[in-house]
Amino acid sequence: MSDTELERRLFPPPPVVPSEQRPLPDWAWVHAELRRPGVTLALLWQGYRLSQPQGFQYSWFCEHYRAWAGKVDVVMRQEHRVG
């Protein structure tokens, strides 16, 4: 067995992992829809999964929406001193 053959067997190339690109939801639309009465994150996720069957699970959907919303709804508390 040659050195190159031995090296190939001991150190095989890394497996090719397909880059699975799942479609991301439109967070701005989700955010706007949540302001409507009766609309929940679970309801919007169900619609997302119907339109994107290979889409993300509910826990991922909620986690990433909250992260996105935390960056959008930035609030700065103002302290008012009387006098």
N, C-alpha and C positions, 0 to 999 in steps of 0.2 A: 504494500500500500504506500502510495506516495505521500509526501508531506502535505500537499494541497488537498488530497482526498481525506487525510486524517483531520486536517483543520476544518474542512467542510462538515465532517461528521461530528466533530466535537463542538463546533461553533456554527450551527446552522443560521441562515439569515432569519431575521425576525419575521414573524408571520404578517402577511398583508391584512390589515384590518380595514374593512370598508368604512368609509366615512359616512355614517348615516346622518343625513341632514333632514331633520324633521322640521316641518314648517312652524315658525313661531307665530303665536297669536298676535293680533294687533292690540297691543296693550292700551293704547289711547282709546280705542273703541270700547274695550272691556271696561275701562275706567268710566267712560261716559255712560255706558249702559247700566252700571251699578248704581248710578244716581236715580234711576227710574224706580218707582215703587214696585215691589214684588220681584225684582230681579236679584238673583243671588249669584255668587261665584260658581256654585255647583250647576246652576242652570246654564250659565254661559259656557262652562266647561263641557257640558253635554252637547251643546251646539257646536263647539269646537271639535269634539270627537266625531260628531256626525259628518262634519265637512272634511275632517282630516283623520281617517281611521287609524293612521300610523302615528298620530299625534301623541303628546305626552300624557302621562297619568295625572290624576287629580292633585296629588300631593305636590308634584313638580309645578303644575299650573299655579297652585295657590302660593307656593314659596316664591316663585319668580314674579308673580304679579305683585306680591307684597314688597319685594325688593324694588321693583320698578316704581310702584306707587310711593315708596319712601323717598325716592329721589325726586319725584315730581312735586309732591305736596310738602315742600320744605316750609317750615314755619319758624319764625324768629319771635320769641316771646319778648315783649317790651315791658320793662318795669317802669311804672309811673310813680314818682314820688310826689306826694301832695305838698303843695306850698310853693 
